[in-house]
Amino acid sequence: MSASTPFQDEALQHLSAENVPAYMQALGQAARRAASELRRADTG
């Protein structure tokens, strides 16, 4: 089994607390970070 990421840990904390708005906020922030990194990625 692979190690969890900080995002996965945070998401599980929000979900276990049944805090869906906070989970969605964290998900959106992670998506923006991922999009930013993908923009800088080399096409090779």
VEXVEXRO-382814 format. One line per 8 residues: number of its first residue (from 0); their letters; for each residue z, x, y of N, C-alpha, C. Coordinates in Angstrom, 1 decimal. Each point is the difference from the previous one (the first is absolute). Last residue first. Example, Ala and Ser with C-alpha at 12.3 -4.5 7.8 and 13.67 -1.06 7.14 Angstrom:
REM residues 2
1) sa) 7.1 12.8 -2.2 0.0 0.9 1.1 0.8 -0.8 1.1 | -0.1 0.3 -5.7 0.0 -0.9 1.2 0.0 0.9 1.2
//
This chain:
REM residues 44
43) gtdarrle) -22.6 8.2 17.1 -0.3 0.8 -1.2 0.9 -0.2 -1.0 | 0.5 -1.8 4.4 -0.9 -0.8 -0.9 -0.4 0.7 -1.3 | 4.7 0.5 2.9 -1.4 0.7 -0.1 -0.8 -0.9 -1.0 | 4.1 -2.0 3.1 -0.3 0.6 -1.3 -1.4 0.5 0.0 | 2.4 -2.5 3.5 0.0 1.5 0.1 -0.5 0.6 -1.3 | 0.6 -4.7 0.3 -0.9 0.3 1.0 -0.2 1.5 0.2 | 3.3 -1.7 -3.0 -1.4 -0.1 -0.5 -1.0 0.3 1.0 | 4.5 -0.1 1.3 -0.2 1.2 -0.8 -1.4 -0.1 -0.6
35) saarraaq) 1.4 -3.7 2.5 -0.1 1.2 0.9 -0.3 1.2 -0.8 | 0.8 -3.9 -2.3 -1.3 -0.1 0.6 -0.2 1.2 0.9 | 4.2 -0.5 -2.1 -1.0 0.3 -1.0 -1.4 0.0 0.7 | 3.7 -1.4 2.6 0.1 1.5 -0.3 -1.1 0.4 -0.9 | 0.3 -4.6 0.8 -0.5 0.7 1.2 0.1 1.5 -0.2 | 1.8 -2.7 -3.4 -1.5 -0.1 0.1 -0.6 0.7 1.2 | 4.7 -0.3 -0.4 -0.5 1.0 -1.0 -1.6 -0.1 -0.1 | 2.3 -3.0 2.8 0.2 1.3 0.5 -0.6 1.0 -1.0
27) glaqmyap) 0.1 -4.5 -1.3 -1.0 0.2 1.1 0.1 1.4 0.5 | 3.2 -1.2 -3.2 -1.3 0.1 -0.6 -1.1 0.2 1.1 | 4.4 -0.7 1.4 -0.1 1.3 -0.7 -1.4 0.2 -0.6 | 1.0 -4.3 1.8 -0.1 1.0 1.1 -0.2 1.4 -0.6 | 0.8 -3.5 -3.0 -1.4 0.0 0.5 -0.2 0.9 1.2 | 4.3 -0.3 -1.9 -0.9 0.5 -1.0 -1.4 0.0 0.6 | 3.3 -2.1 2.4 0.1 1.5 0.1 -0.9 0.7 -1.0 | 0.1 -4.8 -0.1 -0.6 0.5 1.3 0.1 1.5 0.1
19) vneaslhq) 2.0 -2.0 -3.9 -1.4 0.0 0.0 -0.6 0.5 1.4 | 4.6 0.3 -2.6 -0.3 0.1 1.4 -1.5 0.2 0.1 | 3.3 -0.3 -3.9 -0.8 -1.2 0.3 -0.4 0.0 1.5 | 2.2 3.6 -2.6 0.8 -0.8 1.0 -0.7 -1.3 0.4 | -2.2 2.9 -2.9 1.3 -0.3 -0.7 0.9 -0.8 0.9 | -4.0 1.6 1.8 -0.3 -1.1 -0.9 1.3 -0.4 -0.7 | 0.1 3.7 2.9 -0.3 -1.2 0.7 -0.1 -1.2 -0.9 | 0.5 4.3 -1.9 1.2 -0.4 0.7 -0.2 -1.3 0.7
11) laedqfpt) -3.8 1.9 -2.0 0.9 -0.6 -1.0 1.4 -0.4 0.6 | -3.1 2.3 2.7 -0.5 -1.4 -0.3 0.9 -0.6 -1.0 | 0.9 4.4 1.2 0.3 -0.9 1.1 -0.4 -1.4 -0.4 | -1.2 3.3 -3.1 1.5 -0.1 0.1 0.4 -1.0 1.1 | -4.5 1.2 -0.3 0.3 -0.8 -1.2 1.5 -0.3 0.0 | -1.6 3.0 3.3 -0.5 -1.4 0.2 0.5 -0.9 -1.1 | 0.7 4.6 -0.6 0.9 -0.6 1.0 -0.3 -1.4 0.3 | -1.7 1.5 -4.7 -0.2 0.5 1.3 1.1 -0.6 1.0
3) sasm) 0.3 1.0 -5.6 -0.3 -1.0 1.1 -0.2 0.7 1.3 | -1.2 2.1 -5.0 1.1 -0.1 1.0 -0.4 -1.0 1.1 | -2.1 -0.5 -5.0 -0.1 0.8 1.2 1.2 -0.2 0.9 | -0.3 -0.3 -5.6 0.0 -0.8 1.2 0.0 0.9 1.2
//
